[in-house]
Each structure stands twice: as structure tokens, then as C-alpha cells.
Amino acid sequence: MGFVIEWHPSPNFSSREGRTPIAIVDHITAGAFPGCQDWLCDPAAQASAGYIVTKIGRIIQLVKDGAKAWHAGVVNKPSWVLYDGSNPNLYTIGIEHEGQPGDTLTPIQYQATLWLHQQLIKQWGIPVDTDHIIGHYRIDSVDRANCPGSGFPWTQLFKDLKGGSVVATPVVTAPVVDPDLYVMVKVRTSKLPALQAACASMEVACNVIQLP
């Protein structure tokens, strides 16, 4: 399964100062899309992330990997063994997931973030272990103790990353799509219930038109 990475630039970034990413930090937005995107693109927020993965499986890149997004710069009683005393944003990539602390990811959201993790692991040579793929709470255990929260599928994520259950495909970047965009899909009648169920789970309208 492949996904498209949409580009929606945030002004909230700075230089990595010669550093390269060595780890991925997973977050929960604690807010719905697109409000969370608007916030991470607001200069007043002084915050951003490399990516947002929405509940319907959209992957939106806000900051290029080569730049420093502002997602985990505050360090408060960290438990992360790779923290070296400098700003963690210099050597991490942050992935925000639409939802509230404690939420589980939707099925398509999980597949999207799994795919994105695979791309970043391949691109940056990030090891698949609990030191290099972490939650925000490992950096700030006081104010971000529930980020990404108890519902985040750590066990399944590591299992799938190590087992390679999703075939990695080339990254394709694209502008943000129109939310009113319509897509026509031709399916067999026998597959229609499954398609309708998938659309319902993603909160996407599914209108059936019988063609001659």
C-alpha cells in the first residue's frame, strides 16, 4: 500500500545546524484536523512538526526533513537514553497524529503512519528499536506524559516495522488536495459492501453510481 505525502509548509522551522535525524518522535495532536494543522503553521504558536497523519490517512508534511521542526524542544525529566543535552529537535523528526491522548489510531491512519515510518527509516538509516522510535513523553515526562498516549500502537508498530508487513513504495509529494475533491473508483458489485464500510470508517462519503 502506498500513500501520497502532501506539502503544506509551516513557517515554524530553523536550521539543524549540521545535524541529521537519528530518531523519530511520535506525537498526538490533542486536536482535530485541520485546526491542528493551522496551529502548527501559525507563527504565534512557535511549534511545528515534520508531518501530520490524519484520521482518514492523509500524510501532510509541514517541514522538510533537512530542517529543524519545533516539536520537542522542551526537555523535562527525560528518559530517552539518546538525549545528548542539546535541543532534541536538531536530531529528530516529529510525526503528529490527529487525535486526543488515549485515542487509538484509525485503521487507515495506522497504515499511513506505518508507511511513513518505513520511508523515514529507509531515508535516514534509523534503527527500528525503542531508542530510535519514541514517544514525546520520553523527552518531556512531566508536561507531555500523555503524548502520544496509551492508545498508541507501539507493540504493533514495532512488530510491523520489523516484519515489513507493508511494502515500502517511493515517496510522492503533492500539494494539499481540495477537501471537496471527488474520486471515482470502479469496483465489482461483490466488493461494494467492503468499500462502503471502509469509507464509513474514514468518514468519507461514498456515493454509488451504476454504470451501463
Beta strands, then each sheet from edge to edge (+ up, - down):
strand 1: 5-7
strand 2: 13-15
strand 3: 23-28
strand 4: 51-53
strand 5: 59-61
strand 6: 67-69
strand 7: 92-97
strand 8: 133-135
strand 9: 173-175
sheet 1: 8+ 3+ 7+ 4+ 5- 1- 9-
sheet 2: 2+ 6-
end
